[in-house]
Amino acid sequence: MNAKLVELTTRKGGLKFVKVTTPWSTAEIYLHGAHVTHFQKNGEPSLLFMSRKSHFAAGQPIRGGVPICFPWFGNRDGEPSHGFARILPWERVVTSAAQNGAVTLRLRLPKNSVKPEWSALKTEFVITVADTLTMELVATNESADKTLEIANCLHTYFHVGDITQVSITGLEGAPFDDFAAGAGGASARRVENDPVLRITKETNRVYPDSTATVEIRDENLKRTIRVEKLNSKSTVVWNPWTTQKLPDDFDPAEHKQMVCVESGNVKQNKISLALGETAALKVILSSTSLK
C-alpha cells in the first residue's frame, strides 16, 4: 500500500496512531482504544471535536473523537466507566485501499488483554475513510456455554461552530430519558415534540428504541452533519454545558464547540448475545454544505 495513504506514527504520550489520507479526506485513528480522533474532509473544518485538555496516556480514555463504549455503557462498580474497550490497546489486523482511494482499517481487541469473563468475545472495529467516515463495531460470542449481555455505543463528539446556532433533527416524537433532569433517568421520561432539538443547557438524553437517522444543522459552520446508523436502537444526545462536573480533561468553555450524538444499544436496548451470535453496530458520518 502507498505509504502516503497510511502512516503509522507515534505522538502525544507515546501512543501509536494511524494517519490516513484519501482523495477526499484525512483521518487519525489511535490504536489506544481503537479511537478515531480526527476526520476532516478537504476544504471543511474537522468533523470531530477533540478536547484540548484530553489525556493521551495508557489506561486513560481520550476525550473527544469517537470513544468506543463497550461492553457496557455508564458506570459499573470497580470497573472503568463505559467499559474497557476505550482504554486498552488494539492491534491492526489489516489495512486495504479500494480502487477509488477509500482506505479501510480493521482493528482487533486482543482477548488476552481482558478479564476471563469477557475473553470469549471476539471484538473488531472496522473504519473506512473516504468522503464519509464509516465505523463498524463487530462483536461475536465465541463462548462454549454462556450468553453474554453487552451494550455498545460509538460516543461521537461532533465539532460545531457555536452550540447556540445548532439544531438537531430526526428525533421528533421520540420518547427519551432525561438524565440531566436529576437522578433516575427513566423517571424523567419525556417525549420530544419539537421538530428540532436545540441545546440551551446541560443535555443528557437517551432515546431508546430510536433507529432514525439524525442530522446536525450548524448555521455557524454552514454545514449539515448526517448520522446514519444500522443495528442501533439507542441514540444519545449530550452536552455538559458548564454545569455538569467532569474530569480535568475537559474545559467547560469548550461546550460551545461540541455536541455528542451517540449511536448504539444501551440501557433497555442492551444486547443478549447468544452462543455464536454476532452484533455489528455500524455508523456512517457524512456532511454537506448548508443550503
C-alpha positions as CSV (number, residue, x, y, z in Angstrom):
1,M,0.0,0.0,0.0
2,N,1.2,3.5,-0.7
3,A,2.9,4.9,2.4
4,K,1.4,8.3,1.7
5,L,-2.1,6.9,2.2
6,V,-1.5,5.2,5.5
7,E,1.2,6.1,8.0
8,L,1.8,4.6,11.5
9,T,3.4,7.1,13.8
10,T,3.7,8.0,17.5
11,R,2.6,11.2,19.1
12,K,1.1,12.5,22.3
13,G,2.0,10.4,25.3
14,G,3.9,7.8,23.1
15,L,0.6,6.4,21.8
16,K,0.6,5.0,18.3
17,F,-1.9,6.2,15.7
18,V,-2.6,5.6,12.0
19,K,-2.8,8.6,9.8
20,V,-4.9,8.1,6.7
21,T,-5.1,10.3,3.6
22,T,-7.6,9.8,0.8
23,P,-8.6,11.9,-2.2
24,W,-11.4,13.4,-0.1
25,S,-10.3,13.5,3.5
26,T,-7.8,12.8,6.2
27,A,-8.2,10.8,9.4
28,E,-6.3,9.7,12.5
29,I,-7.0,6.5,14.4
30,Y,-5.2,5.7,17.7
31,L,-4.6,2.0,18.5
32,H,-5.2,3.0,22.1
33,G,-9.0,2.4,22.4
34,A,-9.3,2.0,18.6
35,H,-10.1,5.7,18.9
36,V,-10.8,7.8,15.9
37,T,-9.6,11.3,16.9
38,H,-9.8,13.1,13.6
39,F,-11.8,13.1,10.3
40,Q,-11.7,16.1,8.0
41,K,-13.0,16.5,4.5
42,N,-10.9,18.6,2.2
43,G,-11.9,22.2,2.4
44,E,-14.0,21.7,5.6
45,P,-13.4,22.1,9.3
46,S,-12.8,18.9,11.2
47,L,-16.0,16.8,11.7
48,L,-14.9,15.6,15.1
49,F,-14.3,17.6,18.3
50,M,-11.3,17.0,20.4
51,S,-10.8,18.5,23.9
52,R,-7.6,20.5,24.1
53,K,-7.1,19.1,27.6
54,S,-7.5,15.5,26.7
55,H,-5.1,13.0,28.2
56,F,-3.2,10.8,25.8
57,A,-2.0,8.2,28.2
58,A,-2.1,4.5,28.7
59,G,-5.0,3.3,30.8
60,Q,-6.9,6.6,30.4
61,P,-9.7,7.4,27.9
62,I,-9.2,10.0,25.2
63,R,-11.6,12.9,25.4
64,G,-13.3,13.6,22.1
65,G,-13.4,12.0,18.7
66,V,-15.2,8.6,18.8
67,P,-14.7,6.7,22.0
68,I,-15.9,3.1,21.9
69,C,-18.2,2.4,24.9
70,F,-18.1,-1.4,25.2
71,P,-19.1,-4.0,26.6
72,W,-21.1,-1.8,29.0
73,F,-22.4,1.8,29.0
74,G,-22.1,4.1,32.0
75,N,-20.7,3.3,35.4
76,R,-20.0,-0.1,36.9
77,D,-18.7,-0.7,40.4
78,G,-14.9,-1.3,40.4
79,E,-14.7,-1.1,36.6
80,P,-13.8,1.6,34.1
81,S,-16.7,3.9,33.1
82,H,-18.2,2.9,29.7
83,G,-16.3,-0.3,29.6
84,F,-12.7,-1.3,28.9
85,A,-12.6,-1.1,25.1
86,R,-11.7,2.6,25.1
87,I,-8.7,2.3,27.4
88,L,-6.9,-0.8,26.1
89,P,-4.5,-1.1,23.1
90,W,-6.0,-2.7,20.0
91,E,-4.0,-4.3,17.2
92,R,-4.1,-3.7,13.5
93,V,-5.3,-6.7,11.6
94,V,-5.3,-5.5,8.0
95,T,-5.3,-2.3,6.0
96,S,-6.7,-2.1,2.5
97,A,-7.3,0.5,-0.2
98,A,-10.1,0.4,-2.8
99,Q,-9.5,1.4,-6.4
100,N,-11.3,4.7,-5.8
101,G,-8.9,5.6,-3.0
102,A,-11.1,4.7,0.1
103,V,-9.0,3.2,2.9
104,T,-10.2,0.5,5.3
105,L,-8.6,-0.4,8.6
106,R,-9.6,-3.5,10.6
107,L,-8.6,-3.4,14.3
108,R,-8.9,-6.2,16.9
109,L,-9.1,-6.2,20.7
110,P,-6.7,-8.9,21.9
111,K,-8.6,-11.4,24.0
112,N,-5.6,-11.8,26.4
113,S,-6.0,-8.1,27.4
114,V,-9.4,-8.5,29.0
115,K,-10.7,-10.3,32.1
116,P,-11.6,-14.0,31.7
117,E,-15.3,-13.4,31.8
118,W,-15.0,-11.4,28.6
119,S,-12.4,-13.4,26.8
120,A,-15.0,-15.3,24.8
121,L,-15.8,-12.1,22.9
122,K,-14.2,-11.6,19.6
123,T,-14.2,-7.8,19.1
124,E,-13.2,-5.9,15.9
125,F,-13.6,-2.4,14.8
126,V,-13.6,-1.6,11.0
127,I,-13.1,2.0,9.9
128,T,-13.4,3.1,6.3
129,V,-12.2,6.6,5.4
130,A,-13.5,8.2,2.2
131,D,-15.8,11.2,1.6
132,T,-17.6,9.7,4.5
133,L,-16.4,8.1,7.8
134,T,-17.9,4.6,8.3
135,M,-17.3,2.7,11.5
136,E,-18.5,-0.8,12.4
137,L,-18.0,-2.4,15.8
138,V,-18.4,-6.2,15.5
139,A,-18.6,-8.5,18.5
140,T,-19.1,-12.3,18.4
141,N,-19.8,-14.5,21.3
142,E,-17.3,-17.4,20.9
143,S,-18.2,-18.9,24.3
144,A,-18.8,-22.6,24.6
145,D,-21.6,-22.4,27.1
146,K,-22.9,-18.9,28.0
147,T,-24.9,-16.0,26.7
148,L,-23.2,-12.6,27.1
149,E,-25.1,-9.4,27.8
150,I,-23.4,-6.4,26.2
151,A,-24.0,-2.7,25.5
152,N,-22.3,-0.9,22.6
153,C,-22.1,2.7,21.7
154,L,-20.0,5.0,19.5
155,H,-19.8,8.1,21.7
156,T,-19.2,10.5,18.8
157,Y,-18.2,14.1,19.6
158,F,-19.0,16.5,16.8
159,H,-17.3,19.8,16.2
160,V,-19.7,22.7,15.8
161,G,-19.0,26.4,15.3
162,D,-21.4,27.6,18.1
163,I,-23.7,25.4,20.0
164,T,-26.3,28.2,20.2
165,Q,-26.6,28.1,16.4
166,V,-27.1,24.3,16.2
167,S,-30.3,22.4,15.6
168,I,-30.8,18.6,15.6
169,T,-33.4,16.8,13.6
170,G,-34.6,13.2,13.4
171,L,-35.9,12.8,17.0
172,E,-39.3,14.5,16.8
173,G,-41.9,12.4,18.6
174,A,-39.4,10.1,20.2
175,P,-39.5,9.3,23.9
176,F,-36.3,10.0,25.8
177,D,-34.9,9.6,29.3
178,D,-33.7,12.9,30.6
179,F,-30.6,12.2,32.8
180,A,-29.9,16.0,33.2
181,A,-33.2,16.5,34.9
182,G,-32.0,14.6,38.0
183,A,-31.4,11.1,39.3
184,G,-33.4,8.2,37.9
185,G,-33.4,8.8,34.2
186,A,-36.4,6.6,33.5
187,S,-38.5,8.5,36.0
188,A,-37.9,11.6,33.8
189,R,-39.3,10.0,30.7
190,R,-40.4,12.7,28.2
191,V,-41.3,13.0,24.5
192,E,-39.6,15.2,22.0
193,N,-42.4,17.2,20.5
194,D,-40.4,20.0,18.8
195,P,-39.4,19.4,15.2
196,V,-35.8,20.4,16.1
197,L,-33.8,20.0,19.2
198,R,-31.7,23.0,20.3
199,I,-29.1,22.7,23.0
200,T,-29.5,25.6,25.5
201,K,-28.4,24.0,28.8
202,E,-26.9,20.8,30.1
203,T,-28.3,18.0,28.0
204,N,-28.0,14.2,28.6
205,R,-30.8,12.4,26.8
206,V,-31.1,8.7,25.9
207,Y,-33.6,7.9,23.2
208,P,-34.5,4.2,23.5
209,D,-35.9,2.3,20.6
210,S,-34.7,5.0,18.2
211,T,-33.3,3.9,14.9
212,A,-33.8,7.1,12.9
213,T,-31.0,9.0,11.1
214,V,-30.1,12.2,12.9
215,E,-28.9,15.4,11.3
216,I,-26.9,18.3,13.0
217,R,-27.6,21.6,11.3
218,D,-24.7,24.0,12.0
219,E,-25.6,27.6,11.0
220,N,-22.1,28.9,12.1
221,L,-20.0,26.5,10.0
222,K,-22.7,26.3,7.2
223,R,-22.9,22.6,7.1
224,T,-25.2,19.7,8.0
225,I,-23.7,16.5,9.6
226,R,-25.7,13.3,8.9
227,V,-25.5,10.4,11.4
228,E,-26.8,7.3,9.8
229,K,-26.8,4.1,11.8
230,L,-27.5,0.4,11.4
231,N,-28.2,-2.2,14.1
232,S,-28.6,0.6,16.7
233,K,-31.7,1.0,18.8
234,S,-30.5,3.8,21.0
235,T,-29.5,7.4,20.3
236,V,-27.8,9.6,23.0
237,V,-27.5,13.4,22.8
238,W,-25.1,15.0,25.3
239,N,-23.6,18.4,26.0
240,P,-22.3,19.0,29.6
241,W,-22.7,22.8,29.3
242,T,-20.9,24.4,32.2
243,T,-23.0,22.7,34.9
244,Q,-22.0,19.0,34.7
245,K,-19.0,18.1,36.7
246,L,-16.4,16.4,34.5
247,P,-12.8,15.3,34.9
248,D,-9.9,17.7,34.2
249,D,-9.6,16.6,30.6
250,F,-12.4,18.9,29.5
251,D,-12.6,22.7,29.7
252,P,-16.2,23.7,30.4
253,A,-15.8,26.6,28.0
254,E,-15.4,24.0,25.2
255,H,-19.1,23.1,25.4
256,K,-19.7,25.8,22.9
257,Q,-17.9,23.9,20.2
258,M,-19.2,20.4,20.6
259,V,-22.2,18.1,20.8
260,C,-22.4,14.4,21.1
261,V,-24.8,12.4,19.1
262,E,-24.1,8.8,20.0
263,S,-25.3,5.6,18.3
264,G,-25.6,2.2,19.9
265,N,-27.6,-0.2,22.1
266,V,-27.7,0.9,25.7
267,K,-29.8,0.8,28.8
268,Q,-33.1,-1.0,27.9
269,N,-31.7,-1.8,24.5
270,K,-28.7,-3.9,25.7
271,I,-28.0,-7.0,23.6
272,S,-28.2,-10.6,24.8
273,L,-25.6,-12.3,22.6
274,A,-26.2,-16.0,22.4
275,L,-23.6,-18.6,21.6
276,G,-22.1,-17.9,18.2
277,E,-24.1,-14.8,17.6
278,T,-22.6,-11.5,16.3
279,A,-23.7,-7.9,16.9
280,A,-22.5,-5.4,14.3
281,L,-23.1,-1.7,15.1
282,K,-22.5,0.4,12.0
283,V,-22.4,4.2,11.8
284,I,-21.9,6.3,8.7
285,L,-21.0,10.0,9.1
286,S,-21.3,12.5,6.2
287,S,-21.5,16.2,5.8
288,T,-22.9,18.6,3.2
289,S,-22.9,22.4,2.8
290,L,-25.9,24.1,4.4
291,K,-28.5,25.2,2.0
